[in-house]
Amino acid sequence: MAEQPDKAHQAAAERLNSQRAFWRALGGFVLIWIVCTIIWAITGGGMFWPIWVIFGTGIATLFMAWNAFGPRDTGPSQAQVDEEAKKFDN
């Protein structure tokens, strides 16, 4: 039983690290979006090509957000493992 709190603390630390990494990456992406938009505006506009940068990094942002704030993967419960083990005993 002593291992369970260690697992919980480790999982919590990993989740908090994921959340911090998400906010850092989001800040970096926003900075990139702003720089690309400024370059686009300075060079005369035209087709809004920064949308491709925003789209690509936006997809990465969504995956990072899901990892940082989405549902936790706790794995199977002990009851589920016991139930599955019963199938192999027969």
C-alpha positions in Angstrom: 0.0 0.0 0.0 2.9 2.4 0.5 3.5 2.4 -3.3 0.0 3.9 -4.0 0.8 7.4 -2.6 4.1 7.5 -4.5 2.2 6.6 -7.7 -0.4 9.3 -7.0 2.3 11.9 -6.3 4.2 11.0 -9.4 1.1 11.1 -11.6 0.2 14.5 -10.1 3.7 15.9 -10.7 3.6 14.7 -14.3 0.2 16.3 -14.9 1.4 19.6 -13.4 4.6 19.5 -15.5 2.4 18.9 -18.6 0.2 21.9 -17.7 3.3 24.1 -17.3 4.7 22.9 -20.6 1.4 23.6 -22.3 1.3 27.3 -21.0 5.0 27.8 -22.1 4.3 26.3 -25.5 1.1 28.3 -26.0 3.0 31.5 -25.2 5.7 30.6 -27.7 3.1 29.8 -30.3 1.2 33.1 -29.8 4.5 34.9 -30.2 5.2 33.0 -33.4 1.7 33.9 -34.7 2.2 37.6 -33.9 5.6 37.7 -35.6 4.3 35.9 -38.7 1.3 38.2 -38.9 3.6 41.3 -38.6 5.8 39.9 -41.4 2.7 39.3 -43.5 1.5 42.9 -42.9 4.9 44.5 -43.6 5.4 42.6 -46.8 2.1 43.9 -48.3 -0.5 41.6 -47.1 -2.1 39.5 -49.9 -3.1 36.0 -49.1 -3.0 35.5 -45.4 -0.3 32.8 -45.3 0.2 32.9 -41.5 -3.0 30.9 -41.3 -1.0 27.8 -42.1 1.4 28.5 -39.2 -1.6 29.1 -36.9 -3.3 26.0 -38.2 -0.3 23.7 -37.7 0.7 25.0 -34.3 -3.0 25.1 -33.3 -3.2 21.3 -33.9 -0.2 20.8 -31.6 -1.8 23.1 -29.1 -4.9 21.0 -29.0 -3.0 17.8 -28.4 -0.9 19.4 -25.7 -4.1 20.8 -24.0 -5.7 17.4 -24.1 -2.6 15.8 -22.5 -2.4 18.5 -19.8 -6.0 19.1 -19.0 -8.0 16.2 -20.4 -9.2 13.1 -18.6 -6.7 11.2 -16.6 -5.6 7.8 -17.7 -5.8 5.9 -14.4 -5.7 2.5 -16.0 -7.9 -0.4 -15.0 -9.2 -0.6 -11.4 -8.3 -3.5 -9.2 -11.9 -4.9 -9.5 -11.5 -4.9 -13.3 -8.2 -6.7 -13.1 -9.7 -9.3 -10.7 -12.7 -9.8 -13.0 -10.4 -10.3 -16.0 -8.2 -12.7 -14.0 -11.2 -14.9 -13.2 -11.6 -15.5 -16.9 -8.2 -17.1 -17.0 -8.8 -19.3 -14.0 -11.6 -21.3 -15.8 
